[in-house]
Amino acid sequence: MMNEPLSSIMTRQVITAGPDDKLSVARDIFRKNRVHHLPIVHGTQLIGILTTYDIFKMIDSKDDYDKILIKDVMTTHVATLEPEDKVGSAAELFLENLFHAVPIVKDGELKGIVTSFDVIKYEFHKEYPTQEI
């Protein structure tokens, strides 16, 4: 069963960017940190999300990365969950929408992020508690 709260599996130290950063900043974050989902915040408030796919599908030239702002590409209608929501809620969201990450938000403030890999790892450790990934 997936009844534990998302707060038990979420990444709390989330790498973020701002809406007025250039896509070159996001590209560097994706490369250096090996992440594919970048929450976009204003202060601590989640205002959007950018993915590697968002960049891939629209940019033809590397020169464009320094000309385009994140706010012009990011998704602003972001599905979110709260820290108290259950792991099963994230799994259901991923399955129904083909997402691979969901920001965890409380009162509009970004608290963490959960990926499909986090859910797989959670289930794996329940089945094989002594195995390391």
N, CA, C and O atoms as a GROMACS GRO file, in nm:
protein
  532
    1MET      N    1   0.085  -0.118   0.000
    1MET     CA    2   0.000   0.000   0.000
    1MET      C    3   0.089   0.124   0.000
    1MET      O    4   0.202   0.123   0.049
    2MET      N    5   0.036   0.227  -0.055
    2MET     CA    6   0.111   0.352  -0.068
    2MET      C    7   0.049   0.459   0.020
    2MET      O    8   0.009   0.566  -0.028
    3ASN      N    9   0.040   0.430   0.149
    3ASN     CA   10  -0.030   0.520   0.239
    3ASN      C   11   0.058   0.617   0.315
    3ASN      O   12   0.007   0.698   0.393
    4GLU      N   13   0.187   0.611   0.295
    4GLU     CA   14   0.274   0.706   0.365
    4GLU      C   15   0.260   0.844   0.301
    4GLU      O   16   0.228   0.854   0.182
    5PRO      N   17   0.285   0.950   0.377
    5PRO     CA   18   0.276   1.085   0.320
    5PRO      C   19   0.393   1.111   0.225
    5PRO      O   20   0.502   1.055   0.241
    6LEU      N   21   0.369   1.196   0.129
    6LEU     CA   22   0.474   1.232   0.034
    6LEU      C   23   0.594   1.296   0.103
    6LEU      O   24   0.707   1.289   0.053
    7SER      N   25   0.570   1.358   0.216
    7SER     CA   26   0.681   1.420   0.290
    7SER      C   27   0.788   1.318   0.327
    7SER      O   28   0.903   1.354   0.352
    8SER      N   29   0.751   1.190   0.330
    8SER     CA   30   0.849   1.086   0.366
    8SER      C   31   0.940   1.048   0.251
    8SER      O   32   1.044   0.986   0.273
    9ILE      N   33   0.903   1.083   0.126
    9ILE     CA   34   0.988   1.046   0.012
    9ILE      C   35   1.031   1.165  -0.074
    9ILE      O   36   1.114   1.149  -0.164
   10MET      N   37   0.976   1.282  -0.048
   10MET     CA   38   1.004   1.396  -0.135
   10MET      C   39   1.146   1.448  -0.116
   10MET      O   40   1.205   1.435  -0.008
   11THR      N   41   1.199   1.506  -0.221
   11THR     CA   42   1.325   1.578  -0.213
   11THR      C   43   1.294   1.716  -0.159
   11THR      O   44   1.212   1.788  -0.215
   12ARG      N   45   1.358   1.752  -0.050
   12ARG     CA   46   1.330   1.880   0.014
   12ARG      C   47   1.420   1.993  -0.035
   12ARG      O   48   1.378   2.109  -0.041
   13GLN      N   49   1.541   1.961  -0.070
   13GLN     CA   50   1.636   2.061  -0.121
   13GLN      C   51   1.620   2.069  -0.272
   13GLN      O   52   1.698   2.010  -0.347
   14VAL      N   53   1.519   2.141  -0.316
   14VAL     CA   54   1.483   2.145  -0.458
   14VAL      C   55   1.564   2.254  -0.529
   14VAL      O   56   1.576   2.366  -0.481
   15ILE      N   57   1.619   2.216  -0.642
   15ILE     CA   58   1.689   2.311  -0.727
   15ILE      C   59   1.581   2.387  -0.805
   15ILE      O   60   1.493   2.326  -0.865
   16THR      N   61   1.588   2.519  -0.804
   16THR     CA   62   1.486   2.601  -0.869
   16THR      C   63   1.553   2.708  -0.955
   16THR      O   64   1.674   2.726  -0.953
   17ALA      N   65   1.470   2.778  -1.030
   17ALA     CA   66   1.513   2.894  -1.108
   17ALA      C   67   1.402   2.998  -1.101
   17ALA      O   68   1.292   2.971  -1.054
   18GLY      N   69   1.434   3.116  -1.148
   18GLY     CA   70   1.336   3.224  -1.151
   18GLY      C   71   1.282   3.247  -1.290
   18GLY      O   72   1.343   3.206  -1.389
   19PRO      N   73   1.167   3.312  -1.301
   19PRO     CA   74   1.103   3.332  -1.431
   19PRO      C   75   1.183   3.421  -1.525
   19PRO      O   76   1.170   3.409  -1.646
   20ASP      N   77   1.264   3.509  -1.472
   20ASP     CA   78   1.340   3.601  -1.555
   20ASP      C   79   1.480   3.550  -1.588
   20ASP      O   80   1.557   3.619  -1.654
   21ASP      N   81   1.512   3.428  -1.544
   21ASP     CA   82   1.639   3.366  -1.584
   21ASP      C   83   1.629   3.326  -1.731
   21ASP      O   84   1.521   3.298  -1.782
   22LYS      N   85   1.741   3.325  -1.796
   22LYS     CA   86   1.746   3.282  -1.936
   22LYS      C   87   1.746   3.130  -1.945
   22LYS      O   88   1.782   3.062  -1.848
   23LEU      N   89   1.706   3.077  -2.058
   23LEU     CA   90   1.705   2.932  -2.077
   23LEU      C   91   1.844   2.873  -2.062
   23LEU      O   92   1.857   2.755  -2.028
   24SER      N   93   1.947   2.950  -2.086
   24SER     CA   94   2.084   2.900  -2.069
   24SER      C   95   2.110   2.865  -1.923
   24SER      O   96   2.185   2.771  -1.895
   25VAL      N   97   2.049   2.937  -1.830
   25VAL     CA   98   2.061   2.905  -1.687
   25VAL      C   99   1.995   2.769  -1.660
   25VAL      O  100   2.053   2.684  -1.592
   26ALA      N  101   1.876   2.750  -1.714
   26ALA     CA  102   1.804   2.623  -1.695
   26ALA      C  103   1.883   2.508  -1.758
   26ALA      O  104   1.897   2.402  -1.697
   27ARG      N  105   1.934   2.529  -1.879
   27ARG     CA  106   2.013   2.425  -1.946
   27ARG      C  107   2.132   2.384  -1.860
   27ARG      O  108   2.162   2.265  -1.846
   28ASP      N  109   2.200   2.482  -1.802
   28ASP     CA  110   2.315   2.451  -1.716
   28ASP      C  111   2.273   2.375  -1.591
   28ASP      O  112   2.343   2.282  -1.548
   29ILE      N  113   2.160   2.412  -1.532
   29ILE     CA  114   2.109   2.341  -1.415
   29ILE      C  115   2.077   2.196  -1.452
   29ILE      O  116   2.114   2.104  -1.379
   30PHE      N  117   2.009   2.176  -1.564
   30PHE     CA  118   1.976   2.041  -1.608
   30PHE      C  119   2.102   1.957  -1.627
   30PHE      O  120   2.109   1.843  -1.581
   31ARG      N  121   2.200   2.012  -1.692
   31ARG     CA  122   2.324   1.939  -1.720
   31ARG      C  123   2.405   1.909  -1.593
   31ARG      O  124   2.446   1.795  -1.571
   32LYS      N  125   2.426   2.009  -1.510
   32LYS     CA  126   2.512   1.993  -1.392
   32LYS      C  127   2.451   1.906  -1.285
   32LYS      O  128   2.522   1.838  -1.211
   33ASN      N  129   2.320   1.907  -1.275
   33ASN     CA  130   2.253   1.838  -1.166
   33ASN      C  131   2.181   1.711  -1.208
   33ASN      O  132   2.124   1.640  -1.125
   34ARG      N  133   2.183   1.682  -1.336
   34ARG     CA  134   2.118   1.562  -1.389
   34ARG      C  135   1.973   1.551  -1.345
   34ARG      O  136   1.927   1.446  -1.300
   35VAL      N  137   1.901   1.662  -1.359
   35VAL     CA  138   1.757   1.665  -1.332
   35VAL      C  139   1.684   1.697  -1.462
   35VAL      O  140   1.743   1.748  -1.557
   36HIS      N  141   1.556   1.666  -1.465
   36HIS     CA  142   1.476   1.690  -1.585
   36HIS      C  143   1.357   1.782  -1.560
   36HIS      O  144   1.284   1.816  -1.652
   37HIS      N  145   1.338   1.820  -1.434
   37HIS     CA  146   1.224   1.904  -1.396
   37HIS      C  147   1.274   2.017  -1.307
   37HIS      O  148   1.343   1.993  -1.208
   38LEU      N  149   1.241   2.139  -1.345
   38LEU     CA  150   1.291   2.256  -1.274
   38LEU      C  151   1.174   2.343  -1.230
   38LEU      O  152   1.116   2.415  -1.311
   39PRO      N  153   1.139   2.338  -1.101
   39PRO     CA  154   1.035   2.429  -1.052
   39PRO      C  155   1.080   2.574  -1.066
   39PRO      O  156   1.196   2.607  -1.039
   40ILE      N  157   0.988   2.659  -1.108
   40ILE     CA  158   1.016   2.800  -1.125
   40ILE      C  159   0.944   2.874  -1.012
   40ILE      O  160   0.822   2.860  -0.994
   41VAL      N  161   1.021   2.951  -0.937
   41VAL     CA  162   0.965   3.016  -0.818
   41VAL      C  163   0.988   3.167  -0.822
   41VAL      O  164   1.081   3.218  -0.884
   42HIS      N  165   0.898   3.234  -0.753
   42HIS     CA  166   0.916   3.376  -0.721
   42HIS      C  167   0.923   3.380  -0.570
   42HIS      O  168   0.822   3.365  -0.501
   43GLY      N  169   1.043   3.400  -0.517
   43GLY     CA  170   1.065   3.383  -0.373
   43GLY      C  171   1.055   3.235  -0.342
   43GLY      O  172   1.136   3.156  -0.390
   44THR      N  173   0.956   3.197  -0.261
   44THR     CA  174   0.933   3.055  -0.233
   44THR      C  175   0.803   3.005  -0.297
   44THR      O  176   0.765   2.890  -0.281
   45GLN      N  177   0.735   3.094  -0.370
   45GLN     CA  178   0.607   3.060  -0.431
   45GLN      C  179   0.628   2.994  -0.567
   45GLN      O  180   0.696   3.050  -0.654
   46LEU      N  181   0.570   2.877  -0.586
   46LEU     CA  182   0.578   2.807  -0.713
   46LEU      C  183   0.492   2.880  -0.815
   46LEU      O  184   0.374   2.905  -0.792
   47ILE      N  185   0.552   2.915  -0.930
   47ILE     CA  186   0.475   2.984  -1.035
   47ILE      C  187   0.478   2.909  -1.168
   47ILE      O  188   0.409   2.946  -1.263
   48GLY      N  189   0.559   2.802  -1.175
   48GLY     CA  190   0.564   2.726  -1.299
   48GLY      C  191   0.663   2.611  -1.289
   48GLY      O  192   0.724   2.589  -1.184
   49ILE      N  193   0.678   2.539  -1.399
   49ILE     CA  194   0.776   2.431  -1.407
   49ILE      C  195   0.830   2.427  -1.549
   49ILE      O  196   0.759   2.454  -1.646
   50LEU      N  197   0.957   2.394  -1.560
   50LEU     CA  198   1.023   2.379  -1.689
   50LEU      C  199   1.086   2.242  -1.692
   50LEU      O  200   1.144   2.197  -1.593
   51THR      N  201   1.074   2.174  -1.806
   51THR     CA  202   1.134   2.042  -1.821
   51THR      C  203   1.234   2.042  -1.935
   51THR      O  204   1.234   2.132  -2.020
   52THR      N  205   1.318   1.942  -1.936
   52THR     CA  206   1.413   1.929  -2.047
   52THR      C  207   1.337   1.914  -2.179
   52THR      O  208   1.383   1.961  -2.283
   53TYR      N  209   1.224   1.849  -2.174
   53TYR     CA  210   1.145   1.833  -2.296
   53TYR      C  211   1.091   1.967  -2.347
   53TYR      O  212   1.084   1.989  -2.468
   54ASP      N  213   1.054   2.056  -2.255
   54ASP     CA  214   1.006   2.189  -2.296
   54ASP      C  215   1.112   2.260  -2.380
   54ASP      O  216   1.080   2.324  -2.481
   55ILE      N  217   1.236   2.248  -2.338
   55ILE     CA  218   1.345   2.312  -2.411
   55ILE      C  219   1.371   2.239  -2.542
   55ILE      O  220   1.386   2.301  -2.648
   56PHE      N  221   1.376   2.108  -2.535
   56PHE     CA  222   1.406   2.026  -2.653
   56PHE      C  223   1.309   2.052  -2.767
   56PHE      O  224   1.350   2.063  -2.883
   57LYS      N  225   1.181   2.063  -2.736
   57LYS     CA  226   1.081   2.073  -2.841
   57LYS      C  227   1.075   2.210  -2.907
   57LYS      O  228   1.010   2.225  -3.010
   58MET      N  229   1.141   2.312  -2.849
   58MET     CA  230   1.126   2.445  -2.907
   58MET      C  231   1.255   2.510  -2.954
   58MET      O  232   1.249   2.606  -3.031
   59ILE      N  233   1.369   2.463  -2.913
   59ILE     CA  234   1.494   2.531  -2.946
   59ILE      C  235   1.566   2.460  -3.059
   59ILE      O  236   1.591   2.339  -3.052
   60ASP      N  237   1.598   2.534  -3.163
   60ASP     CA  238   1.673   2.479  -3.275
   60ASP      C  239   1.822   2.511  -3.266
   60ASP      O  240   1.906   2.432  -3.309
   61SER      N  241   1.853   2.626  -3.211
   61SER     CA  242   1.992   2.672  -3.207
   61SER      C  243   2.036   2.698  -3.064
   61SER      O  244   1.958   2.748  -2.982
   62LYS      N  245   2.160   2.666  -3.034
   62LYS     CA  246   2.214   2.693  -2.900
   62LYS      C  247   2.215   2.843  -2.871
   62LYS      O  248   2.210   2.883  -2.754
   63ASP      N  249   2.222   2.925  -2.974
   63ASP     CA  250   2.222   3.070  -2.954
   63ASP      C  251   2.092   3.119  -2.892
   63ASP      O  252   2.090   3.222  -2.824
   64ASP      N  253   1.984   3.045  -2.915
   64ASP     CA  254   1.853   3.086  -2.863
   64ASP      C  255   1.846   3.078  -2.710
   64ASP      O  256   1.765   3.148  -2.649
   65TYR      N  257   1.927   2.996  -2.648
   65TYR     CA  258   1.923   2.980  -2.502
   65TYR      C  259   1.950   3.111  -2.428
   65TYR      O  260   1.898   3.132  -2.319
   66ASP      N  261   2.029   3.198  -2.486
   66ASP     CA  262   2.061   3.325  -2.421
   66ASP      C  263   1.964   3.436  -2.457
   66ASP      O  264   1.975   3.547  -2.404
   67LYS      N  265   1.869   3.408  -2.544
   67LYS     CA  266   1.774   3.511  -2.589
   67LYS      C  267   1.634   3.494  -2.530
   67LYS      O  268   1.554   3.588  -2.533
   68ILE      N  269   1.606   3.378  -2.477
   68ILE     CA  270   1.470   3.346  -2.432
   68ILE      C  271   1.467   3.333  -2.280
   68ILE      O  272   1.555   3.270  -2.221
   69LEU      N  273   1.366   3.392  -2.218
   69LEU     CA  274   1.348   3.383  -2.073
   69LEU      C  275   1.267   3.259  -2.038
   69LEU      O  276   1.183   3.214  -2.115
   70ILE      N  277   1.294   3.204  -1.921
   70ILE     CA  278   1.221   3.086  -1.874
   70ILE      C  279   1.070   3.112  -1.872
   70ILE      O  280   0.992   3.023  -1.908
   71LYS      N  281   1.029   3.231  -1.830
   71LYS     CA  282   0.885   3.258  -1.819
   71LYS      C  283   0.812   3.249  -1.953
   71LYS      O  284   0.690   3.234  -1.957
   72ASP      N  285   0.888   3.258  -2.064
   72ASP     CA  286   0.826   3.250  -2.195
   72ASP      C  287   0.808   3.106  -2.243
   72ASP      O  288   0.746   3.082  -2.346
   73VAL      N  289   0.862   3.011  -2.168
   73VAL     CA  290   0.857   2.870  -2.208
   73VAL      C  291   0.792   2.781  -2.103
   73VAL      O  292   0.734   2.678  -2.137
   74MET      N  293   0.800   2.820  -1.976
   74MET     CA  294   0.755   2.734  -1.866
   74MET      C  295   0.605   2.706  -1.872
   74MET      O  296   0.528   2.782  -1.930
   75THR      N  297   0.567   2.597  -1.810
   75THR     CA  298   0.427   2.563  -1.790
   75THR      C  299   0.380   2.633  -1.663
   75THR      O  300   0.443   2.623  -1.558
   76THR      N  301   0.268   2.705  -1.674
   76THR     CA  302   0.219   2.779  -1.558
   76THR      C  303   0.102   2.709  -1.488
   76THR      O  304   0.074   2.737  -1.371
   77HIS      N  305   0.034   2.620  -1.557
   77HIS     CA  306  -0.074   2.543  -1.495
   77HIS      C  307  -0.013   2.411  -1.448
   77HIS      O  308  -0.011   2.312  -1.521
   78VAL      N  309   0.036   2.411  -1.325
   78VAL     CA  310   0.115   2.300  -1.273
   78VAL      C  311   0.031   2.217  -1.177
   78VAL      O  312  -0.029   2.269  -1.084
   79ALA      N  313   0.029   2.087  -1.202
   79ALA     CA  314  -0.033   1.995  -1.105
   79ALA      C  315   0.059   1.989  -0.984
   79ALA      O  316   0.180   1.977  -0.998
   80THR      N  317   0.002   1.996  -0.866
   80THR     CA  318   0.080   1.989  -0.743
   80THR      C  319   0.010   1.896  -0.644
   80THR      O  320  -0.109   1.867  -0.656
   81LEU      N  321   0.086   1.852  -0.547
   81LEU     CA  322   0.032   1.779  -0.433
   81LEU      C  323   0.086   1.843  -0.307
   81LEU      O  324   0.177   1.927  -0.312
   82GLU      N  325   0.031   1.804  -0.193
   82GLU     CA  326   0.075   1.858  -0.065
   82GLU      C  327   0.156   1.753   0.010
   82GLU      O  328   0.144   1.634  -0.017
   83PRO      N  329   0.239   1.797   0.106
   83PRO     CA  330   0.323   1.701   0.180
   83PRO      C  331   0.243   1.592   0.249
   83PRO      O  332   0.294   1.481   0.267
   84GLU      N  333   0.119   1.620   0.290
   84GLU     CA  334   0.036   1.522   0.360
   84GLU      C  335  -0.031   1.422   0.266
   84GLU      O  336  -0.078   1.318   0.310
   85ASP      N  337  -0.034   1.454   0.137
   85ASP     CA  338  -0.094   1.360   0.041
   85ASP      C  339  -0.014   1.230   0.041
   85ASP      O  340   0.104   1.228   0.076
   86LYS      N  341  -0.077   1.125   0.002
   86LYS     CA  342  -0.015   0.991   0.007
   86LYS      C  343   0.067   0.961  -0.118
   86LYS      O  344   0.044   1.017  -0.225
   87VAL      N  345   0.163   0.870  -0.102
   87VAL     CA  346   0.247   0.827  -0.214
   87VAL      C  347   0.159   0.776  -0.328
   87VAL      O  348   0.190   0.800  -0.445
   88GLY      N  349   0.052   0.708  -0.296
   88GLY     CA  350  -0.040   0.658  -0.397
   88GLY      C  351  -0.101   0.768  -0.482
   88GLY      O  352  -0.129   0.747  -0.600
   89SER      N  353  -0.121   0.885  -0.424
   89SER     CA  354  -0.175   0.999  -0.501
   89SER      C  355  -0.077   1.042  -0.609
   89SER      O  356  -0.118   1.075  -0.720
   90ALA      N  357   0.052   1.041  -0.577
   90ALA     CA  358   0.155   1.075  -0.677
   90ALA      C  359   0.158   0.969  -0.786
   90ALA      O  360   0.165   1.002  -0.905
   91ALA      N  361   0.153   0.842  -0.747
   91ALA     CA  362   0.155   0.734  -0.846
   91ALA      C  363   0.036   0.746  -0.941
   91ALA      O  364   0.051   0.731  -1.062
   92GLU      N  365  -0.080   0.774  -0.887
   92GLU     CA  366  -0.200   0.790  -0.968
   92GLU      C  367  -0.186   0.909  -1.064
   92GLU      O  368  -0.222   0.898  -1.181
   93LEU      N  369  -0.133   1.020  -1.015
   93LEU     CA  370  -0.112   1.138  -1.099
   93LEU      C  371  -0.016   1.107  -1.213
   93LEU      O  372  -0.039   1.148  -1.327
   94PHE      N  373   0.092   1.036  -1.183
   94PHE     CA  374   0.189   0.999  -1.286
   94PHE      C  375   0.125   0.909  -1.392
   94PHE      O  376   0.145   0.930  -1.512
   95LEU      N  377   0.050   0.810  -1.348
   95LEU     CA  378  -0.011   0.716  -1.441
   95LEU      C  379  -0.118   0.781  -1.528
   95LEU      O  380  -0.123   0.755  -1.648
   96GLU      N  381  -0.201   0.864  -1.470
   96GLU     CA  382  -0.311   0.925  -1.544
   96GLU      C  383  -0.266   1.032  -1.641
   96GLU      O  384  -0.328   1.053  -1.745
   97ASN      N  385  -0.157   1.102  -1.608
   97ASN     CA  386  -0.115   1.217  -1.688
   97ASN      C  387   0.019   1.199  -1.758
   97ASN      O  388   0.064   1.288  -1.830
   98LEU      N  389   0.083   1.084  -1.736
   98LEU     CA  390   0.214   1.057  -1.794
   98LEU      C  391   0.319   1.160  -1.749
   98LEU      O  392   0.412   1.191  -1.823
   99PHE      N  393   0.301   1.211  -1.628
   99PHE     CA  394   0.401   1.299  -1.567
   99PHE      C  395   0.513   1.214  -1.510
   99PHE      O  396   0.497   1.093  -1.490
  100HIS      N  397   0.625   1.278  -1.483
  100HIS     CA  398   0.735   1.210  -1.416
  100HIS      C  399   0.780   1.286  -1.291
  100HIS      O  400   0.871   1.241  -1.222
  101ALA      N  401   0.718   1.398  -1.263
  101ALA     CA  402   0.750   1.474  -1.142
  101ALA      C  403   0.632   1.560  -1.103
  101ALA      O  404   0.554   1.603  -1.188
  102VAL      N  405   0.621   1.583  -0.973
  102VAL     CA  406   0.516   1.672  -0.924
  102VAL      C  407   0.573   1.754  -0.809
  102VAL      O  408   0.629   1.699  -0.714
  103PRO      N  409   0.559   1.888  -0.818
  103PRO     CA  410   0.601   1.972  -0.707
  103PRO      C  411   0.510   1.950  -0.586
  103PRO      O  412   0.390   1.930  -0.600
  104ILE      N  413   0.570   1.955  -0.469
  104ILE     CA  414   0.496   1.942  -0.344
  104ILE      C  415   0.486   2.082  -0.284
  104ILE      O  416   0.587   2.146  -0.256
  105VAL      N  417   0.362   2.128  -0.264
  105VAL     CA  418   0.337   2.267  -0.229
  105VAL      C  419   0.244   2.274  -0.109
  105VAL      O  420   0.152   2.193  -0.095
  106LYS      N  421   0.269   2.371  -0.023
  106LYS     CA  422   0.179   2.399   0.089
  106LYS      C  423   0.152   2.549   0.089
  106LYS      O  424   0.246   2.628   0.103
  107ASP      N  425   0.026   2.588   0.074
  107ASP     CA  426  -0.012   2.729   0.069
  107ASP      C  427   0.067   2.805  -0.038
  107ASP      O  428   0.108   2.919  -0.016
  108GLY      N  429   0.086   2.742  -0.153
  108GLY     CA  430   0.156   2.805  -0.264
  108GLY      C  431   0.308   2.801  -0.256
  108GLY      O  432   0.377   2.834  -0.353
  109GLU      N  433   0.359   2.762  -0.141
  109GLU     CA  434   0.504   2.759  -0.119
  109GLU      C  435   0.561   2.622  -0.154
  109GLU      O  436   0.511   2.520  -0.108
  110LEU      N  437   0.667   2.621  -0.234
  110LEU     CA  438   0.732   2.497  -0.273
  110LEU      C  439   0.800   2.434  -0.152
  110LEU      O  440   0.884   2.496  -0.087
  111LYS      N  441   0.763   2.310  -0.124
  111LYS     CA  442   0.821   2.236  -0.011
  111LYS      C  443   0.911   2.122  -0.055
  111LYS      O  444   0.997   2.077   0.020
  112GLY      N  445   0.889   2.073  -0.179
  112GLY     CA  446   0.968   1.961  -0.227
  112GLY      C  447   0.924   1.921  -0.366
  112GLY      O  448   0.844   1.989  -0.430
  113ILE      N  449   0.977   1.808  -0.410
  113ILE     CA  450   0.938   1.752  -0.539
  113ILE      C  451   0.945   1.600  -0.528
  113ILE      O  452   1.031   1.546  -0.458
  114VAL      N  453   0.854   1.533  -0.596
  114VAL     CA  454   0.853   1.386  -0.601
  114VAL      C  455   0.855   1.346  -0.747
  114VAL      O  456   0.781   1.401  -0.828
  115THR      N  457   0.941   1.251  -0.779
  115THR     CA  458   0.949   1.200  -0.916
  115THR      C  459   0.896   1.057  -0.922
  115THR      O  460   0.878   0.992  -0.819
  116SER      N  461   0.873   1.011  -1.043
  116SER     CA  462   0.829   0.873  -1.060
  116SER      C  463   0.936   0.778  -1.006
  116SER      O  464   0.904   0.671  -0.954
  117PHE      N  465   1.063   0.815  -1.018
  117PHE     CA  466   1.171   0.732  -0.965
  117PHE      C  467   1.160   0.721  -0.812
  117PHE      O  468   1.186   0.615  -0.756
  118ASP      N  469   1.121   0.831  -0.745
  118ASP     CA  470   1.104   0.827  -0.599
  118ASP      C  471   0.998   0.725  -0.559
  118ASP      O  472   1.014   0.654  -0.460
  119VAL      N  473   0.890   0.718  -0.637
  119VAL     CA  474   0.782   0.623  -0.607
  119VAL      C  475   0.830   0.480  -0.631
  119VAL      O  476   0.801   0.391  -0.552
  120ILE      N  477   0.902   0.458  -0.740
  120ILE     CA  478   0.957   0.324  -0.768
  120ILE      C  479   1.052   0.282  -0.657
  120ILE      O  480   1.046   0.169  -0.608
  121LYS      N  481   1.140   0.374  -0.616
  121LYS     CA  482   1.236   0.345  -0.510
  121LYS      C  483   1.164   0.314  -0.378
  121LYS      O  484   1.204   0.223  -0.305
  122TYR      N  485   1.060   0.389  -0.348
  122TYR     CA  486   0.979   0.366  -0.228
  122TYR      C  487   0.923   0.224  -0.228
  122TYR      O  488   0.934   0.153  -0.128
  123GLU      N  489   0.863   0.182  -0.339
  123GLU     CA  490   0.806   0.048  -0.348
  123GLU      C  491   0.913  -0.060  -0.344
  123GLU      O  492   0.894  -0.164  -0.281
  124PHE      N  493   1.025  -0.036  -0.409
  124PHE     CA  494   1.135  -0.131  -0.409
  124PHE      C  495   1.184  -0.156  -0.267
  124PHE      O  496   1.206  -0.270  -0.226
  125HIS      N  497   1.202  -0.048  -0.191
  125HIS     CA  498   1.251  -0.062  -0.054
  125HIS      C  499   1.151  -0.129   0.039
  125HIS      O  500   1.191  -0.190   0.138
  126LYS      N  501   1.023  -0.119   0.009
  126LYS     CA  502   0.924  -0.191   0.088
  126LYS      C  503   0.936  -0.340   0.062
  126LYS      O  504   0.922  -0.420   0.155
  127GLU      N  505   0.961  -0.378  -0.061
  127GLU     CA  506   0.971  -0.518  -0.099
  127GLU      C  507   1.108  -0.578  -0.063
  127GLU      O  508   1.117  -0.694  -0.022
  128TYR      N  509   1.211  -0.498  -0.080
  128TYR     CA  510   1.349  -0.543  -0.055
  128TYR      C  511   1.420  -0.444   0.038
  128TYR      O  512   1.506  -0.368  -0.006
  129PRO      N  513   1.385  -0.445   0.166
  129PRO     CA  514   1.436  -0.343   0.258
  129PRO      C  515   1.586  -0.341   0.279
  129PRO      O  516   1.640  -0.238   0.320
  130THR      N  517   1.655  -0.450   0.252
  130THR     CA  518   1.799  -0.452   0.275
  130THR      C  519   1.880  -0.422   0.149
  130THR      O  520   2.002  -0.409   0.155
  131GLN      N  521   1.814  -0.410   0.036
  131GLN     CA  522   1.882  -0.381  -0.091
  131GLN      C  523   1.909  -0.232  -0.105
  131GLN      O  524   1.827  -0.149  -0.066
  132GLU      N  525   2.024  -0.200  -0.161
  132GLU     CA  526   2.059  -0.061  -0.191
  132GLU      C  527   2.041  -0.037  -0.339
  132GLU      O  528   2.064  -0.126  -0.421
  133ILE      N  529   2.000   0.083  -0.373
  133ILE     CA  530   1.989   0.122  -0.514
  133ILE      C  531   2.102   0.216  -0.547
  133ILE      O  532   2.113   0.263  -0.660
   0.00000   0.00000   0.00000
